[in-house]
Amino acid sequence: MKKVIIIGGGAAGFFTAINAKEQNPNLDITILEKGKEVLQKVKISGGGRCNVTHACFDPKELTKFYPRGEKELLGPFHKFMTGDTFEWFENRGVPLKIESDNRVFPEANTSQAIIDCFQNAVTDLGIKVLKNQGVNNISKKDNKWIINTKAQQFEADFLVVAAGSSKKIWEMAKDLGHTIINTVPSLFTFNIKDNRLTDLLGLSVPNASVKLAGTNLENSGPLLITHWGLSGPAILKLSAFGARILADKNYQYNVIVNWLGLDTETVLDDLQNLKKQQPKKQVNLKSPFNDIPRRLWERLISASEIKPTQNWADLSNKQLLNLANELTNGLFNANGRTTFKDEFVTAGGIDLKEINFKRYESKLHKNLFFVGEILNIDAVTGGFNFQNAWTGGYICSNAITQKKQ
């Protein structure tokens, strides 16, 4: 009986184990988890609801949500994709639903539905799950993998590393000859202290555009003002794609915010029309742009050197231009970042050049596999990191069971 050891009791590890055992019931599969509990990231994902995947059903389009891994994931996504994820869970009694922003959650609206699905499957299939089994070293002897934990030694024909962002496991992979791309944080809030944002906690605009000054990096989407500065999908996506650039800058950088997602000339024309159409109205009484909350509008007016008591007719061309620039080219200085501790994501890991993505197998060692965030693959928020785990686990399990792909 062939033995499979999976390091990591998370989403990728469980998914790999379940698929492999279903395909070949004769495999002896053991999951080693260093902590006291398994599937902890699944539990807290999506605010406790588990953002399983994203409703993007074209492989090429889906890869664009991955700052690291876009090229490598195209082939795998043609083999196991979002639609396959829906079918996989629904076949196991966990129907999924698509929300208005295309994020996908269990219909039960709780991550426990996914955890129960996995736990029931490993129990029914006879997959062993051992907790408090932190791995101390990995070696190879006579075509067998030797895995030592503090408690005991394991031997395996196939070794799957699904340990997530684990510095200790990366060091072991390095000892086996693999290259580790150094890790930097991804997905974080931009820390900005600016009078235009002070005390506006919780205000948001639905379709802003945000750019890193001095680069070509730009993203659009909802923008949220937080206690620390700026967040929301537009910022988080920008932080993911700019993760290494921002790390190189030691998180000292300038951000250009277009609150309306419109060009300056168009907005200036709108402001000039307002001056003609409602000359006697006081500028600060109401935002003429539905997407701009009044309190933010008042701050942008002040930053444009416009007095609160001025009417539209009183505004000079310079003031109108200032306001148009504040609305479309607001410059903010960022100093630092705030990461999400519960859903921390990093850019970095096993060098993708050293992985055969037809099998998720090491190019350096036969029967050594890497799946999930242990690889230098990461994505923006919205269920994409889980989809990477499902796809990698499925293809890896096929390779272990020698299922034709």
C-alpha positions as CSV (number, residue, x, y, z in Angstrom):
1,M,0.0,0.0,0.0
2,K,1.4,3.4,-1.1
3,K,1.8,5.9,1.7
4,V,1.0,9.6,1.2
5,I,2.0,12.3,3.8
6,I,0.5,15.7,3.5
7,I,2.1,18.5,5.5
8,G,-0.6,21.1,6.4
9,G,-4.1,20.7,7.7
10,G,-5.6,23.5,5.7
11,A,-7.8,23.8,2.6
12,A,-5.2,22.6,0.0
13,G,-4.1,19.7,2.2
14,F,-7.6,18.4,2.9
15,F,-8.7,18.9,-0.8
16,T,-5.7,16.9,-2.0
17,A,-6.2,14.1,0.5
18,I,-9.9,13.7,-0.2
19,N,-9.5,13.6,-4.0
20,A,-6.6,11.2,-3.9
21,K,-8.3,8.8,-1.6
22,E,-11.6,8.9,-3.6
23,Q,-9.6,8.1,-6.7
24,N,-7.5,5.3,-5.1
25,P,-9.0,3.9,-1.9
26,N,-5.9,1.8,-1.4
27,L,-3.7,4.8,-0.6
28,D,-2.7,5.2,3.0
29,I,-3.0,9.0,3.5
30,T,-2.0,11.0,6.6
31,I,-2.4,14.8,7.1
32,L,0.1,16.3,9.6
33,E,-1.0,19.6,11.2
34,K,1.4,21.5,13.4
35,G,-1.4,23.3,15.4
36,K,-4.1,22.1,17.7
37,E,-6.9,22.6,15.1
38,V,-7.2,22.1,11.4
39,L,-8.8,24.3,8.7
40,Q,-8.4,27.5,10.7
41,K,-8.0,29.7,7.7
42,V,-11.2,28.3,6.2
43,K,-13.0,29.0,9.5
44,I,-12.2,32.7,9.5
45,S,-12.3,33.3,5.7
46,G,-14.9,35.8,4.4
47,G,-15.8,37.0,7.9
48,G,-16.6,33.4,9.0
49,R,-18.6,32.6,5.9
50,C,-15.8,31.2,3.7
51,N,-15.3,32.9,0.4
52,V,-15.0,29.6,-1.5
53,T,-14.2,31.0,-5.0
54,H,-15.1,33.7,-7.4
55,A,-17.7,33.6,-10.2
56,C,-15.3,34.1,-13.1
57,F,-15.7,31.2,-15.5
58,D,-13.0,32.0,-18.1
59,P,-9.5,30.6,-17.3
60,K,-7.7,33.4,-18.9
61,E,-9.8,36.1,-17.2
62,L,-9.4,34.3,-13.9
63,T,-5.6,34.3,-14.1
64,K,-5.6,38.1,-14.2
65,F,-6.5,38.2,-10.5
66,Y,-3.2,36.7,-9.6
67,P,-0.2,39.1,-9.3
68,R,2.1,36.1,-8.9
69,G,1.1,32.9,-10.8
70,E,-0.9,34.4,-13.8
71,K,1.1,32.5,-16.4
72,E,1.5,29.3,-14.5
73,L,-2.2,28.9,-13.6
74,L,-3.6,29.1,-17.1
75,G,-3.0,25.4,-17.8
76,P,-4.2,24.2,-14.4
77,F,-7.4,26.3,-14.7
78,H,-8.3,24.6,-17.9
79,K,-8.3,21.3,-15.9
80,F,-10.1,22.4,-12.7
81,M,-11.9,25.7,-12.7
82,T,-14.6,27.7,-10.8
83,G,-17.4,25.6,-12.3
84,D,-15.7,22.4,-11.2
85,T,-15.5,23.9,-7.7
86,F,-19.3,24.4,-7.7
87,E,-19.9,20.9,-8.8
88,W,-17.4,19.4,-6.3
89,F,-19.0,20.9,-3.3
90,E,-22.6,20.5,-4.5
91,N,-21.9,16.8,-5.1
92,R,-21.0,16.6,-1.4
93,G,-24.1,18.3,-0.1
94,V,-22.7,21.9,0.1
95,P,-24.5,24.1,-2.5
96,L,-22.8,27.4,-3.3
97,K,-24.2,30.8,-4.0
98,I,-23.0,33.8,-6.0
99,E,-23.3,37.2,-4.4
100,S,-23.7,40.6,-6.2
101,D,-19.9,41.2,-6.2
102,N,-19.3,37.7,-7.7
103,R,-17.9,36.3,-4.5
104,V,-19.0,32.7,-3.9
105,F,-20.1,31.4,-0.5
106,P,-21.9,28.3,0.8
107,E,-25.6,28.7,0.8
108,A,-25.5,27.9,4.5
109,N,-23.7,31.2,4.9
110,T,-21.1,29.8,7.3
111,S,-17.6,28.4,6.9
112,Q,-18.6,25.5,9.1
113,A,-20.4,24.0,6.1
114,I,-17.1,23.7,4.3
115,I,-15.3,22.4,7.4
116,D,-18.0,19.8,8.1
117,C,-17.8,18.7,4.5
118,F,-14.0,18.1,4.7
119,Q,-14.1,16.6,8.2
120,N,-16.9,14.1,7.2
121,A,-15.0,13.2,4.0
122,V,-11.7,12.4,5.7
123,T,-13.6,10.3,8.4
124,D,-15.6,8.4,5.8
125,L,-12.5,7.8,3.7
126,G,-10.3,6.7,6.6
127,I,-7.8,9.5,6.1
128,K,-5.7,10.1,9.2
129,V,-5.5,13.6,10.5
130,L,-2.8,14.1,13.2
131,K,-2.6,17.4,15.1
132,N,0.3,18.9,17.0
133,Q,2.7,17.4,14.5
134,G,5.0,20.2,13.5
135,V,7.6,19.0,11.1
136,N,11.2,19.3,12.1
137,N,13.0,18.0,9.0
138,I,12.4,16.3,5.7
139,S,14.8,13.9,3.9
140,K,14.9,11.2,1.3
141,K,16.1,7.7,1.6
142,D,15.9,4.9,-0.9
143,N,13.1,6.6,-2.9
144,K,11.1,7.1,0.3
145,W,10.4,10.4,2.0
146,I,11.3,10.6,5.7
147,I,9.4,13.2,7.7
148,N,10.4,13.8,11.4
149,T,8.1,15.6,13.8
150,K,8.7,16.2,17.5
151,A,6.5,13.3,18.3
152,Q,7.5,10.6,15.7
153,Q,8.9,9.7,12.3
154,F,6.9,9.1,9.2
155,E,7.8,7.4,5.9
156,A,6.0,8.1,2.6
157,D,6.1,7.2,-1.1
158,F,4.5,10.6,-1.9
159,L,5.0,13.9,0.0
160,V,2.7,16.8,-0.5
161,V,3.6,20.1,1.1
162,A,0.5,22.3,1.7
163,A,1.7,24.2,4.7
164,G,0.7,27.7,3.6
165,S,3.1,30.6,4.4
166,S,5.4,28.7,6.6
167,K,9.0,30.0,7.0
168,K,10.1,26.8,8.7
169,I,8.8,24.6,5.8
170,W,10.3,27.0,3.2
171,E,13.7,26.5,4.9
172,M,13.3,22.7,4.6
173,A,12.4,23.1,0.9
174,K,15.5,25.2,0.6
175,D,17.6,22.5,2.1
176,L,16.2,20.2,-0.6
177,G,17.6,22.5,-3.2
178,H,14.5,24.7,-3.9
179,T,14.7,28.4,-4.4
180,I,12.6,30.5,-2.1
181,I,11.4,33.9,-3.3
182,N,11.5,36.1,-0.3
183,T,8.2,37.0,1.2
184,V,6.6,40.4,1.5
185,P,3.1,41.3,2.7
186,S,0.3,41.5,0.1
187,L,-3.3,42.8,0.6
188,F,-3.0,45.7,3.0
189,T,-4.6,49.1,3.9
190,F,-2.6,52.2,2.9
191,N,-1.7,54.1,6.1
192,I,-2.4,57.8,5.3
193,K,-2.6,60.7,7.8
194,D,-4.3,63.6,6.0
195,N,-6.8,66.3,7.0
196,R,-8.9,65.4,4.0
197,L,-9.6,61.9,5.6
198,T,-9.6,62.7,9.3
199,D,-12.7,61.5,11.2
200,L,-14.3,60.2,8.0
201,L,-14.1,56.5,9.1
202,G,-16.5,54.3,7.3
203,L,-17.2,56.6,4.3
204,S,-16.9,55.0,0.9
205,V,-17.2,55.7,-2.8
206,P,-18.3,53.0,-5.2
207,N,-16.0,53.5,-8.2
208,A,-12.8,55.3,-7.5
209,S,-9.5,54.9,-9.4
210,V,-6.2,54.7,-7.4
211,K,-2.7,54.9,-8.8
212,L,0.8,54.5,-7.3
213,A,2.6,57.7,-8.2
214,G,5.6,57.2,-10.4
215,T,4.4,53.7,-11.7
216,N,2.0,52.3,-14.2
217,L,0.1,50.5,-11.4
218,E,-3.6,51.6,-11.2
219,N,-6.8,49.9,-10.1
220,S,-10.4,50.9,-9.8
221,G,-13.3,49.9,-7.6
222,P,-14.9,50.7,-4.3
223,L,-12.7,52.8,-2.0
224,L,-13.2,52.9,1.8
225,I,-11.9,55.5,4.3
226,T,-10.6,53.7,7.5
227,H,-9.1,54.7,10.8
228,W,-5.7,54.1,9.2
229,G,-6.2,55.7,5.8
230,L,-7.6,54.1,2.7
231,S,-8.8,50.5,2.0
232,G,-11.5,48.7,0.1
233,P,-11.2,46.6,-3.1
234,A,-9.4,49.3,-5.2
235,I,-6.6,49.6,-2.5
236,L,-6.3,45.9,-1.7
237,K,-5.9,45.0,-5.4
238,L,-3.3,47.7,-5.8
239,S,-1.4,46.5,-2.8
240,A,-1.3,43.0,-4.2
241,F,0.0,44.0,-7.6
242,G,2.3,46.5,-6.1
243,A,3.5,44.3,-3.2
244,R,7.2,44.1,-4.2
245,I,7.4,47.7,-5.4
246,L,5.9,49.0,-2.1
247,A,8.2,46.8,-0.1
248,D,11.2,48.2,-2.0
249,K,10.0,51.7,-1.1
250,N,9.8,50.7,2.5
251,Y,6.1,51.6,2.4
252,Q,6.8,55.3,1.8
253,Y,4.9,56.2,-1.3
254,N,2.4,58.6,-2.9
255,V,-1.1,57.7,-4.0
256,I,-3.1,59.5,-6.6
257,V,-6.9,59.2,-5.9
258,N,-9.6,59.8,-8.5
259,W,-12.7,59.7,-6.4
260,L,-15.0,59.7,-9.4
261,G,-13.2,57.6,-12.0
262,L,-13.6,60.4,-14.5
263,D,-11.0,62.5,-16.3
264,T,-10.2,66.0,-15.0
265,E,-11.5,67.8,-18.1
266,T,-15.0,66.2,-17.9
267,V,-15.3,67.0,-14.2
268,L,-14.2,70.6,-14.8
269,D,-16.9,71.0,-17.5
270,D,-19.4,69.6,-15.0
271,L,-18.3,72.1,-12.3
272,Q,-18.5,75.0,-14.8
273,N,-22.0,74.0,-15.8
274,L,-23.0,73.9,-12.1
275,K,-21.7,77.5,-11.7
276,K,-24.0,78.6,-14.6
277,Q,-27.0,76.5,-13.6
278,Q,-27.1,77.2,-9.8
279,P,-25.1,80.4,-9.2
280,K,-26.8,81.3,-6.0
281,K,-26.5,77.9,-4.3
282,Q,-23.9,77.5,-1.6
283,V,-21.1,75.1,-2.8
284,N,-20.8,73.1,0.4
285,L,-24.5,72.4,1.1
286,K,-24.7,69.3,-1.1
287,S,-22.3,67.2,-3.2
288,P,-23.4,67.5,-6.9
289,F,-21.9,64.0,-7.4
290,N,-24.0,61.2,-6.0
291,D,-20.9,59.0,-5.4
292,I,-19.2,61.6,-3.1
293,P,-20.6,61.7,0.5
294,R,-21.3,65.2,1.8
295,R,-18.7,65.1,4.5
296,L,-16.0,64.1,2.0
297,W,-17.2,66.8,-0.4
298,E,-16.8,69.4,2.3
299,R,-13.2,68.3,2.9
300,L,-12.4,68.4,-0.8
301,I,-13.9,71.9,-1.1
302,S,-11.7,73.1,1.8
303,A,-8.6,71.5,0.2
304,S,-9.5,73.5,-3.0
305,E,-9.2,76.8,-1.2
306,I,-13.0,77.3,-1.3
307,K,-14.7,79.0,1.7
308,P,-17.7,77.2,3.1
309,T,-19.9,80.2,2.6
310,Q,-19.1,80.7,-1.1
311,N,-21.8,80.3,-3.8
312,W,-21.1,78.7,-7.1
313,A,-21.2,82.1,-8.9
314,D,-18.4,83.3,-6.6
315,L,-15.9,80.6,-7.6
316,S,-12.9,81.6,-9.7
317,N,-11.6,79.5,-12.6
318,K,-8.6,78.6,-10.3
319,Q,-10.9,77.4,-7.6
320,L,-12.9,75.3,-10.1
321,L,-9.7,73.8,-11.4
322,N,-8.4,73.1,-7.9
323,L,-11.7,71.3,-7.1
324,A,-11.6,69.3,-10.3
325,N,-8.0,68.2,-9.4
326,E,-9.0,67.3,-5.9
327,L,-11.8,65.1,-7.3
328,T,-9.7,63.4,-9.9
329,N,-6.0,63.8,-9.0
330,G,-5.8,64.0,-5.2
331,L,-2.3,63.3,-4.0
332,F,-1.9,61.5,-0.7
333,N,1.3,60.5,1.1
334,A,1.3,57.0,2.5
335,N,3.5,55.9,5.3
336,G,3.3,52.3,6.2
337,R,0.6,49.6,5.9
338,T,-1.9,47.8,8.0
339,T,-2.4,44.1,7.2
340,F,-5.3,41.9,8.1
341,K,-4.0,39.5,10.8
342,D,-6.7,36.9,10.4
343,E,-6.4,36.7,6.6
344,F,-2.8,37.5,6.2
345,V,-1.5,37.0,2.6
346,T,2.1,37.1,1.4
347,A,3.8,37.3,-1.9
348,G,6.6,34.8,-2.1
349,G,7.4,31.2,-1.7
350,I,8.7,28.3,-3.8
351,D,10.0,29.5,-7.1
352,L,7.4,28.7,-9.8
353,K,10.2,27.8,-12.3
354,E,10.9,24.7,-10.2
355,I,7.4,23.3,-10.4
356,N,5.8,21.1,-13.1
357,F,2.3,22.6,-13.1
358,K,0.9,19.6,-15.1
359,R,1.4,17.7,-11.8
360,Y,2.2,20.3,-9.2
361,E,5.4,18.3,-8.7
362,S,8.9,19.4,-7.9
363,K,11.2,19.4,-10.9
364,L,14.0,18.6,-8.6
365,H,12.6,15.6,-6.7
366,K,10.2,13.0,-7.9
367,N,7.1,12.4,-5.8
368,L,7.5,15.7,-4.0
369,F,4.5,18.1,-4.5
370,F,3.7,21.6,-3.5
371,V,0.1,23.1,-3.4
372,G,-1.5,26.3,-2.1
373,E,0.2,29.3,-0.6
374,I,3.6,27.5,-0.1
375,L,4.1,28.4,-3.7
376,N,4.9,31.9,-4.9
377,I,1.3,32.4,-5.9
378,D,-1.1,34.9,-4.4
379,A,-4.2,36.7,-5.5
380,V,-6.4,39.6,-4.7
381,T,-9.4,39.2,-2.3
382,G,-12.6,37.5,-3.5
383,G,-12.0,33.8,-3.2
384,F,-9.1,33.5,-5.6
385,N,-6.6,32.1,-3.2
386,F,-9.0,29.3,-2.3
387,Q,-9.5,28.5,-6.0
388,N,-5.7,28.2,-6.4
389,A,-5.8,25.6,-3.5
390,W,-8.7,23.6,-5.0
391,T,-7.0,23.5,-8.5
392,G,-3.6,22.6,-7.2
393,G,-5.1,19.9,-4.9
394,Y,-7.1,18.4,-7.7
395,I,-4.2,18.2,-10.1
396,C,-1.8,17.0,-7.4
397,S,-4.1,14.2,-6.4
398,N,-4.5,13.1,-10.0
399,A,-0.7,12.9,-10.3
400,I,-0.4,10.8,-7.2
401,T,-3.1,8.4,-8.3
402,Q,-1.7,8.5,-11.9
403,K,-5.1,9.5,-13.2
404,K,-4.9,10.6,-16.8
405,Q,-5.1,14.5,-17.0
